[in-house]
Amino acid sequence: MTTAAAGVAGAWIDELFSSWQGEGLWLGCRQLFLRFSGCNLRCAYCDTPSALERQPGFRSGAGRRPNPIGVAALLAILEEADLAAHHSVSFTGGEPLLQAECLLPLAAGIKARGGRVYLETNGSLPDALPPLLPHTDFVSMDWKLPSATGADSGCNHAEFLRLCRGKPLQVKVVCAAATGDDEVEAAAAGVAAIGRDIPLVLQPASEPGGGWAVGWGRLAALERICAPHLQEVRIIPQMHRLLNLP
């Protein structure tokens, strides 16, 4: 264990599992998903409510392990899961950057073992990002819309994206029934202000009983709104929901 890791309090995890990325541009890549507990936002369409608050234990394999868990113990679990057989380790949540003090030694440990780090984030905590960036290989940022959070989330998405320039990067906008044209266009324009080459993924919200919250015609209309602002806009649903993957 590194000196930095030795001085870090344990991480709070919701679950750790192996599966295939079901969202966005890296769709189909096999990943180890490390889902952190705790989130600073409350999105109406949240599909992982178990990760909103810290819990006494987390799912790993066929059993459960206690929280919090140290960085060295997490790295050992990842090695047991065959780190080399996976495209990357996905830091997801919840919001992983709420536990930035754990992410740095954890990401450094993954890189030292030949692995790669994929950060999934709501983009609301740009101040927590810079120390982690040298150990991050891919960034997937959700641009949170006011209709999703119930109010202006206060997220400084533009600053977050500015910091990520130079990394393989995507921005996702989740589209629900309440999603408005103006807020989606504002998101596209905000991404374009940082770089017109940043890919934007429009992702229909998945409903609990299956299916999408918005139809293809509505998604196509939103794509036409975004297209003048950016070089690449794609419509990609949550494939892991369609295929019943973890």
C-alpha positions in Angstrom: 0.0 0.0 0.0 1.3 3.5 -0.8 1.8 6.1 1.8 -1.1 8.1 0.4 -3.4 5.1 0.5 -2.4 4.3 4.1 -3.6 7.7 5.3 -7.0 7.6 3.5 -10.2 6.6 5.3 -12.1 3.8 3.8 -14.4 4.1 0.8 -18.2 3.7 0.9 -19.3 1.4 -1.9 -22.7 0.3 -3.1 -21.6 -2.6 -5.3 -18.7 -4.0 -7.3 -19.3 -6.3 -10.3 -18.2 -7.2 -13.8 -20.4 -6.5 -16.7 -20.5 -4.7 -20.1 -20.8 -0.9 -20.4 -24.4 -0.2 -21.4 -24.3 3.5 -22.1 -22.7 5.9 -24.5 -19.7 5.7 -26.8 -18.0 2.8 -25.0 -21.0 0.6 -25.3 -20.2 -3.1 -25.1 -16.8 -2.7 -23.4 -16.3 -5.1 -20.5 -15.7 -3.3 -17.3 -15.4 -3.7 -13.6 -18.0 -1.4 -12.1 -17.2 0.1 -8.8 -20.3 2.0 -7.7 -19.7 4.5 -4.9 -22.4 5.4 -2.3 -23.7 8.9 -1.9 -24.9 11.5 -4.3 -25.2 15.3 -4.1 -28.1 15.4 -6.6 -31.6 13.8 -6.7 -32.5 13.2 -10.3 -36.1 12.3 -11.0 -35.1 9.3 -13.3 -32.4 7.9 -11.0 -32.1 4.2 -11.7 -29.7 3.4 -8.8 -31.5 4.6 -5.7 -29.5 2.2 -3.5 -26.4 4.4 -4.2 -27.9 7.7 -3.0 -27.0 7.1 0.6 -24.2 5.2 2.4 -25.1 1.7 3.5 -23.4 -0.6 6.1 -22.4 -3.1 3.4 -22.0 -3.6 -0.4 -22.5 -6.3 -2.9 -19.4 -8.0 -4.3 -19.7 -11.2 -6.3 -22.2 -13.6 -4.6 -21.8 -12.0 -1.1 -21.6 -8.8 0.8 -18.7 -6.9 2.4 -18.8 -4.3 5.1 -18.4 -0.5 4.6 -16.2 1.4 4.7 -13.5 -0.6 2.9 -9.8 0.4 2.6 -8.1 1.1 -0.7 -5.8 -1.9 -0.4 -8.7 -4.3 0.1 -10.5 -2.8 -2.9 -7.5 -3.2 -5.1 -7.2 -6.9 -4.0 -10.8 -7.5 -4.9 -10.2 -5.9 -8.3 -7.2 -8.1 -8.9 -9.2 -11.2 -8.0 -11.8 -10.2 -10.5 -9.1 -10.3 -13.3 -8.3 -6.6 -13.9 -6.4 -7.4 -17.1 -9.5 -9.0 -18.7 -11.5 -5.8 -18.5 -11.4 -2.7 -20.7 -11.3 -0.5 -17.6 -12.6 0.0 -14.0 -15.7 2.3 -14.0 -15.9 4.7 -11.1 -19.6 5.3 -10.9 -22.3 6.1 -8.4 -23.9 7.9 -6.8 -21.3 10.5 -7.4 -17.7 9.1 -7.1 -16.0 12.5 -6.7 -17.7 13.0 -3.3 -15.1 10.5 -2.2 -12.2 12.0 -4.0 -9.7 11.3 -1.2 -10.2 7.6 -1.9 -10.2 7.8 -5.7 -6.7 9.1 -6.1 -4.8 6.2 -4.4 -7.3 3.8 -5.9 -6.9 5.0 -9.4 -3.1 5.2 -9.0 -3.2 1.6 -7.8 -5.3 0.4 -10.7 -2.9 2.2 -13.2 0.2 0.6 -11.4 -1.4 -2.8 -12.1 -1.9 -2.1 -15.8 -5.6 -1.2 -15.6 -7.4 1.8 -16.9 -9.9 4.1 -15.1 -13.2 5.2 -16.5 -14.9 8.1 -14.6 -18.7 8.4 -14.7 -19.8 11.7 -13.0 -22.5 14.3 -12.8 -19.9 17.0 -13.4 -20.9 19.0 -10.4 -17.6 18.9 -8.5 -14.8 20.4 -10.8 -12.6 21.3 -7.8 -12.3 17.6 -6.9 -11.2 16.6 -10.4 -7.6 17.9 -11.1 -5.7 15.5 -8.8 -7.5 12.5 -10.3 -7.1 13.4 -14.0 -3.5 12.1 -14.4 -4.8 8.7 -13.4 -8.0 8.8 -15.5 -8.2 7.4 -19.0 -11.9 8.1 -19.9 -14.5 10.6 -18.7 -18.2 10.3 -19.1 -20.1 13.3 -17.8 -23.8 13.7 -17.4 -25.0 17.2 -18.2 -27.8 17.5 -15.6 -30.9 19.4 -16.8 -33.1 21.5 -14.5 -36.1 19.3 -15.3 -34.1 16.3 -14.0 -33.1 17.7 -10.6 -36.2 19.8 -10.0 -34.3 23.0 -10.0 -31.0 24.5 -11.2 -28.5 22.0 -9.9 -25.8 24.6 -9.6 -23.4 22.3 -11.6 -20.5 24.0 -13.2 -20.5 21.7 -16.1 -18.5 24.1 -18.4 -15.6 24.3 -15.9 -15.6 20.5 -15.5 -15.4 19.9 -19.3 -12.7 22.5 -19.6 -10.6 20.5 -17.2 -11.2 17.3 -19.1 -10.0 18.6 -22.5 -7.4 16.2 -23.8 -9.0 13.1 -22.3 -11.3 10.7 -24.2 -14.6 12.3 -23.2 -18.3 12.1 -23.8 -21.3 14.1 -22.4 -24.6 12.4 -21.8 -28.0 14.2 -21.6 -30.7 12.0 -20.2 -34.0 12.8 -21.8 -37.3 12.2 -19.8 -40.9 13.1 -20.4 -40.4 16.5 -18.7 -37.3 17.4 -20.8 -37.7 20.7 -22.6 -36.3 21.8 -25.9 -34.7 24.9 -24.5 -32.8 23.1 -21.7 -31.4 20.5 -24.2 -30.3 23.2 -26.6 -28.7 25.1 -23.7 -26.8 22.0 -22.8 -25.6 21.5 -26.4 -24.5 25.1 -26.6 -22.7 24.8 -23.3 -20.8 21.8 -24.5 -20.0 23.6 -27.8 -18.6 26.6 -25.9 -15.8 24.3 -24.6 -15.4 22.3 -27.8 -17.6 21.5 -30.8 -15.7 18.2 -31.2 -17.0 16.9 -27.8 -19.5 14.0 -28.5 -23.0 14.4 -27.1 -25.1 11.4 -26.3 -28.9 11.8 -25.9 -30.0 9.0 -23.7 -33.7 8.3 -23.2 -34.6 7.7 -19.5 -35.5 4.1 -18.8 -38.8 3.4 -17.1 -38.9 1.0 -14.1 -41.2 -1.5 -15.8 -39.2 -1.4 -19.0 -39.2 0.8 -22.1 -38.2 4.4 -22.5 -39.7 7.5 -21.1 -39.6 9.2 -24.5 -40.1 7.8 -28.0 -37.8 7.8 -31.0 -39.6 10.7 -32.7 -39.0 13.0 -29.7 -35.4 11.9 -29.5 -34.9 12.6 -33.2 -36.4 16.1 -32.7 -34.0 16.8 -29.8 -31.1 15.5 -32.0 -32.0 18.0 -34.7 -31.9 20.8 -32.0 -28.4 19.8 -30.9 -26.9 19.0 -34.2 -26.1 22.6 -35.3 -24.0 23.2 -32.2 -21.8 20.1 -32.3 -20.0 17.8 -34.7 -21.3 14.6 -33.2 -24.6 14.0 -31.6 -25.9 10.4 -31.1 -29.0 8.8 -29.7 -28.0 5.7 -27.5 -30.4 4.1 -25.1 -29.3 2.1 -22.0 -28.5 -1.2 -23.7 -27.9 -3.0 -20.4 -31.6 -2.4 -19.5 -32.7 -3.8 -22.8 -30.5 -6.9 -22.4 -31.2 -7.3 -18.7 -27.5 -7.0 -17.7 -26.3 -5.9 -14.3 
